[in-house]
Amino acid sequence: MQKRLVPVPVPGTVSREPDDPPMTVRVDRVDDEPGLRALAPEWDPLLEASSARNLFLSWEWVSLWWAIYGRGDRLHVLVARDGDGRLIGIAPLKRRRLSVFGVGLGDVVEFIGAGGDVTPERLDFIVRRGAEEQVAAAMIEVLYEDPTVAGLDLKPLADNSSIRPWLLAALQGRGTHPPGETPHSVCPMLTLPATWEAFQLGRSRNYRKKIGEYQRRCARDFDATVRLSTTPAELDRDMSVLIDLHSRRWDGASRAFRTPEYIEFHRRFAARLLAAGRLRLFVLEARDGPLAALYCFTQRGRYYFYQSGRDPERSRHRPGLVLMHAAIQQAIAEGVEVFDFLSGGEAYKYIWAGEEQGSVQLAHWRTAPARLFAQTRPWLRRARNAFRPEPSANPSDSGGVS
């Protein structure tokens, strides 16, 4: 672990008297797994004290992602503390080597979670509210003290990140070009009312009619009922159901559940959430087998809809829509405020969603060769994929709930 002491005199951004001295920020770099594990007790309390309270920044997600997908990259987690040793910031970062035809261009620093086939949404620096400006300046100062860092590539960075403007300001003048931002992804959202009656009244007459018909068909023809996984044994069985239904629905056209790493990650992550009471794995069961499955997480007043699957041979009964309707009803019963459909603009999500929240890619390249490589790489990838079509790249693809 490398330690730096970086005084950052930026007045007026935290609660203090005008005559108080500027905040002193110490930034440590964690570059090994024991150092990462040592942060576990402090990680989620800081997340709770930040403006970035996102499940994909939780210790459960970040630590598991690194354990399964971190091979080939190097940890580069930046940890900020104030003069009293209080934790005020964590940047969950890693380093990846850039090279062209074997010629090294340095390292790009990016979020833990970038790459692999399990991708989170709306990532961020985890910073105690009120300390964003000081932490951004101190972390960028330490980051760019390292001459082997060729650039910073942050995606998907939440577009409402409270530290985002301070990162942009701290990066100005540090390379051959100023930092740049481009849109990255959009997540449809549904703001939930306080009661199920209010939700029903907010739907169109046609919606209520159709959902009622689908519910009656499933009940009449299949004796279908909705069930939640509540025990480890049920979870093990229901994850297998989800994987099977998703794979049958997409018949190889989805990237989800295609690799052993993807399956291992979600089996382990779901087990962690079940133990914490934050897993919502719904199954619509018929007398002769499952019709649909819906894989959701819940945290701090929000449902995250991640994956689903349905029996393609019984699609006429619209079991996916029936199950999604039931999941929204359950979320309202729990007092949830937002149903988050995660990334992807599939039309069916807008049956319910009326709002969106996005992410950007914030990139800054220290050298011209690294910048040129970063700009041309997407073109090369698209050209290659034009001759080798890939499955759906959307990691939170819902699996077609209809």
C-alpha positions in Angstrom: 0.0 0.0 0.0 1.4 3.4 -1.0 0.7 6.3 1.2 0.6 10.0 0.3 -0.1 13.2 2.3 -1.8 15.7 0.1 -2.9 19.0 1.6 -5.7 20.5 -0.6 -6.6 24.1 0.3 -10.0 24.5 -1.2 -12.2 26.7 0.9 -15.9 26.8 1.3 -17.0 23.3 0.3 -17.6 21.6 3.7 -19.2 22.7 6.9 -16.6 24.6 8.8 -16.0 28.1 10.1 -14.5 30.7 7.7 -11.3 31.0 9.7 -10.7 27.2 9.9 -7.6 25.8 8.1 -8.2 24.0 4.8 -9.0 20.4 5.0 -6.0 18.0 4.8 -6.6 15.0 2.7 -4.4 11.9 2.9 -4.7 9.5 -0.1 -3.6 5.9 0.2 -3.4 3.5 -2.8 -4.6 0.0 -2.2 -3.0 -2.3 -4.7 -3.4 -5.8 -3.2 -6.2 -8.0 -2.1 -5.4 -8.0 1.7 -5.6 -4.2 1.5 -8.9 -4.4 -0.3 -10.3 -6.8 2.3 -9.2 -4.5 5.1 -11.6 -1.9 3.8 -14.7 -4.2 4.2 -15.8 -2.9 7.6 -15.7 0.8 6.5 -16.9 0.4 2.9 -20.7 0.3 3.2 -20.9 2.8 6.1 -19.1 5.3 3.8 -21.4 4.4 0.9 -24.4 5.2 3.2 -22.9 8.6 4.1 -22.3 9.4 0.4 -24.5 10.7 -2.4 -23.7 7.5 -4.5 -25.8 5.0 -2.6 -25.9 2.4 -5.4 -26.0 -1.3 -5.0 -23.3 -1.7 -7.7 -20.9 0.2 -5.4 -21.6 -2.0 -2.4 -18.9 -4.1 -0.9 -20.9 -7.3 -1.9 -20.8 -6.4 -5.6 -17.3 -4.8 -5.9 -15.5 -7.4 -3.9 -17.1 -10.3 -5.7 -16.6 -8.7 -9.1 -12.9 -8.4 -8.4 -12.6 -12.0 -7.0 -14.2 -13.4 -10.2 -13.2 -11.0 -13.0 -10.1 -9.2 -11.7 -7.6 -11.6 -13.3 -5.3 -9.7 -15.6 -5.9 -6.3 -14.1 -4.3 -4.7 -11.0 -6.1 -3.0 -8.1 -5.7 0.7 -7.9 -8.2 1.7 -5.2 -7.7 5.2 -3.8 -8.6 5.8 -0.2 -9.0 9.3 1.2 -8.9 10.2 4.9 -9.1 13.6 6.6 -6.6 14.9 9.1 -8.3 13.0 11.9 -8.0 9.7 10.0 -11.7 9.5 9.2 -12.5 7.8 6.0 -14.0 10.3 3.5 -13.5 8.7 0.1 -13.0 5.5 -1.8 -12.3 5.4 -5.6 -13.0 1.7 -6.6 -10.5 1.6 -9.4 -8.2 -0.8 -11.3 -5.5 -0.6 -13.8 -5.3 -2.2 -17.3 -2.3 -2.3 -19.5 -2.6 -0.5 -22.9 -0.6 -1.9 -25.8 -0.7 -1.8 -29.6 1.1 -4.7 -31.4 3.0 -5.4 -28.2 4.1 -1.8 -27.7 3.1 -0.5 -24.3 1.3 2.8 -24.0 1.0 2.8 -20.2 -1.9 1.9 -18.0 -5.5 3.1 -18.2 -7.3 3.5 -14.8 -10.9 2.5 -14.8 -13.7 1.4 -12.5 -13.7 -2.0 -10.9 -16.6 -3.5 -12.9 -15.5 -2.3 -16.4 -15.0 -5.3 -18.7 -16.2 -8.8 -18.3 -19.7 -10.0 -19.0 -21.2 -8.8 -15.7 -21.3 -5.0 -15.8 -22.8 -2.7 -13.2 -24.6 0.6 -13.8 -24.0 4.2 -12.7 -20.7 3.8 -11.0 -19.0 6.6 -9.0 -16.4 7.6 -6.4 -17.8 6.9 -2.9 -17.3 10.2 -1.0 -18.7 11.5 2.2 -21.2 14.2 1.4 -19.6 17.7 1.5 -16.0 16.6 0.8 -16.3 15.9 -3.0 -14.2 18.9 -4.1 -11.3 18.2 -1.8 -11.3 14.4 -2.4 -11.4 14.9 -6.2 -8.5 17.2 -6.2 -6.4 15.0 -3.8 -7.1 11.8 -5.7 -6.3 13.2 -9.1 -3.1 14.7 -7.7 -2.0 11.3 -6.4 -3.2 9.5 -9.5 -1.2 11.6 -11.9 2.0 11.5 -9.8 2.5 8.1 -11.3 4.1 8.5 -14.8 2.9 5.1 -15.9 -0.7 6.2 -15.9 -1.6 7.0 -19.5 -5.2 8.0 -18.8 -8.4 7.7 -16.9 -11.5 6.0 -18.5 -14.5 6.1 -16.2 -17.6 4.3 -17.4 -20.4 4.0 -16.7 -20.1 7.1 -14.4 -23.5 8.2 -13.0 -24.5 11.4 -14.8 -25.8 12.8 -11.5 -22.5 12.1 -9.6 -21.8 14.8 -7.0 -18.0 14.4 -7.6 -18.2 14.5 -11.4 -17.8 18.3 -11.9 -14.8 18.3 -9.4 -13.1 15.5 -11.3 -13.5 17.4 -14.5 -12.0 20.5 -12.9 -9.1 18.6 -11.3 -8.2 17.0 -14.7 -8.0 20.3 -16.6 -4.5 21.0 -17.8 -3.0 17.6 -16.9 -2.6 16.1 -20.4 -2.4 16.8 -24.1 -6.1 17.3 -24.3 -8.9 18.3 -21.8 -11.1 15.6 -20.3 -14.1 14.6 -22.4 -17.5 13.1 -21.8 -19.8 11.1 -24.0 -23.2 9.5 -23.2 -22.9 5.9 -22.1 -26.2 4.2 -21.1 -29.7 5.0 -20.0 -31.7 3.3 -17.3 -35.6 3.5 -17.5 -37.1 4.1 -14.1 -40.6 3.9 -12.6 -41.4 6.1 -9.6 -43.8 4.1 -7.4 -46.8 5.5 -5.6 -47.5 4.8 -1.9 -50.3 2.3 -2.6 -51.3 -0.4 -5.1 -54.6 1.4 -5.6 -52.8 4.5 -6.7 -50.6 2.5 -9.1 -53.7 0.9 -10.7 -55.4 4.2 -11.1 -52.3 5.5 -12.8 -52.4 2.8 -15.5 -54.5 3.0 -18.6 -57.8 1.2 -18.9 -56.2 -1.0 -21.7 -53.3 -1.9 -19.4 -55.6 -3.0 -16.6 -57.8 -5.0 -19.0 -54.9 -6.8 -20.7 -53.0 -7.6 -17.5 -56.2 -8.9 -16.0 -56.8 -11.2 -19.0 -53.2 -12.5 -18.8 -53.5 -13.2 -15.1 -56.8 -15.1 -15.6 -55.3 -17.2 -18.5 -52.3 -18.2 -16.4 -54.5 -19.1 -13.5 -57.1 -21.0 -15.5 -54.8 -22.9 -17.8 -51.8 -23.6 -15.5 -53.0 -22.9 -11.9 -50.1 -20.4 -11.9 -48.9 -18.8 -8.7 -46.1 -16.4 -7.8 -43.4 -17.4 -5.4 -40.3 -15.7 -3.9 -37.1 -17.6 -3.1 -36.7 -17.5 0.7 -34.2 -20.3 1.6 -30.8 -21.4 0.2 -32.3 -24.6 -1.2 -35.0 -22.6 -3.0 -32.4 -20.1 -4.3 -30.3 -22.9 -5.7 -33.2 -24.4 -7.6 -34.7 -21.1 -8.7 -31.4 -19.8 -10.1 -31.3 -22.9 -12.2 -34.8 -22.2 -13.3 -33.8 -18.6 -14.2 -30.8 -19.7 -16.2 -32.8 -22.4 -18.1 -35.7 -20.0 -18.9 -33.4 -17.2 -20.0 -31.4 -19.5 -22.2 -34.4 -21.1 -23.8 -36.1 -17.7 -24.4 -33.0 -16.3 -26.2 -31.7 -19.4 -27.8 -28.1 -18.2 -27.8 -28.8 -14.5 -28.7 -28.1 -13.1 -25.2 -24.8 -12.7 -23.5 -26.2 -13.4 -20.1 -25.5 -16.8 -18.4 -23.2 -17.9 -21.3 -20.0 -18.2 -19.3 -19.1 -20.0 -16.1 -17.9 -16.7 -14.6 -21.3 -15.0 -15.1 -23.2 -17.9 -13.6 -20.8 -18.2 -10.6 -21.0 -14.5 -10.0 -24.7 -14.4 -9.8 -25.1 -17.5 -7.8 -22.7 -16.2 -5.2 -24.1 -12.6 -5.3 -27.7 -13.9 -5.0 -26.7 -15.9 -2.0 -25.1 -12.9 -0.4 -28.3 -10.8 -0.9 -30.5 -13.6 0.3 -28.6 -13.7 3.6 -28.9 -9.9 3.8 -32.7 -10.0 3.0 -32.2 -8.0 -0.2 -32.8 -10.7 -2.9 -36.1 -10.7 -4.8 -36.1 -13.7 -7.1 -39.7 -14.3 -8.3 -40.9 -17.4 -10.0 -44.3 -17.9 -11.8 -45.0 -21.5 -11.3 -47.5 -23.7 -13.1 -48.7 -27.2 -12.2 -46.3 -28.7 -14.7 -43.3 -26.4 -14.3 -42.2 -22.8 -14.2 -43.5 -20.2 -16.6 -41.2 -17.3 -15.9 -38.6 -16.0 -13.5 -37.6 -12.5 -12.5 -34.3 -11.6 -10.8 -34.2 -8.4 -8.8 -32.3 -6.8 -5.9 -33.5 -4.3 -3.4 -31.5 -1.6 -1.5 -32.4 1.7 0.1 -35.9 2.1 -1.3 -35.1 0.9 -4.8 -35.7 -2.3 -6.7 -33.1 -3.2 -9.4 -34.4 -5.4 -12.1 -31.5 -7.4 -13.5 -32.5 -10.5 -15.4 -35.5 -12.6 -16.4 -36.5 -15.6 -18.4 -39.8 -17.2 -19.6 -41.0 -20.3 -21.3 -41.0 -19.5 -25.0 -43.5 -22.3 -25.7 -46.1 -20.6 -23.5 -45.5 -17.0 -24.6 -49.2 -16.6 -25.6 -50.1 -16.3 -22.0 -47.6 -13.4 -21.5 -46.1 -14.9 -18.3 -43.3 -12.3 -18.2 -45.7 -9.4 -18.1 -47.8 -11.1 -15.4 -44.7 -11.7 -13.3 -43.4 -8.1 -13.7 -46.8 -6.8 -12.7 -46.6 -9.0 -9.5 -43.0 -7.8 -8.8 -44.1 -4.1 -9.0 -47.0 -4.9 -6.6 -44.6 -6.5 -4.2 -42.2 -3.5 -4.4 -45.1 -1.1 -3.6 -46.1 -3.3 -0.6 -42.5 -3.0 0.7 -42.7 0.8 0.5 -40.1 1.0 -2.3 -39.8 4.4 -4.1 -38.2 3.5 -7.4 -38.3 0.5 -9.7 -35.1 0.6 -11.7 -35.1 -1.3 -15.0 -31.3 -0.8 -15.5 -29.7 -0.2 -18.8 -31.3 -0.9 -22.2 -34.0 1.0 -24.0 -36.2 -2.1 -24.8 -39.8 -0.9 -25.6 -41.4 -3.2 -23.1 -39.7 -1.4 -20.2 -41.6 1.8 -21.1 -44.9 0.0 -20.5 -44.1 1.0 -16.9 -41.1 3.4 -16.9 -41.8 7.1 -17.2 -38.3 8.5 -16.3 -34.7 7.8 -17.1 -31.3 8.1 -15.4 -28.2 7.9 -17.4 -24.4 7.4 -17.2 -21.5 9.0 -19.1 -18.0 8.0 -20.1 -15.5 10.4 -18.6 -12.2 10.0 -20.3 -8.9 11.8 -20.0 -5.7 10.8 -21.8 -2.3 12.0 -20.7 -0.5 11.2 -23.9 -1.5 11.6 -27.6 -0.8 7.9 -28.5 -3.0 6.7 -25.7 -5.8 9.1 -26.8 -5.5 8.0 -30.4 -5.6 4.4 -29.5 -8.7 5.0 -27.3 -10.5 6.8 -30.1 -9.7 4.2 -32.8 -10.4 1.1 -30.7 -14.2 1.3 -30.9 -14.0 1.7 -34.7 -11.8 -1.4 -35.0 -14.1 -3.3 -32.7 -17.2 -2.4 -34.7 -15.4 -3.3 -38.0 -14.5 -6.7 -36.5 -18.0 -7.4 -35.2 -19.5 -6.5 -38.6 -18.1 -9.8 -39.8 -18.7 -11.6 -36.5 -22.0 -10.7 -35.0 -22.1 -11.1 -31.2 -25.0 -11.8 -28.9 -26.8 -9.0 -27.2 -24.2 -6.9 -25.3 -26.6 -5.4 -22.8 -25.5 -7.0 -19.4 -28.8 -6.2 -17.7 -30.9 -7.4 -20.6 -34.1 -8.5 -19.1 -34.5 -11.6 -21.1 -37.8 -10.5 -22.7 -40.4 -10.3 -20.0 -43.3 -10.4 -22.4 
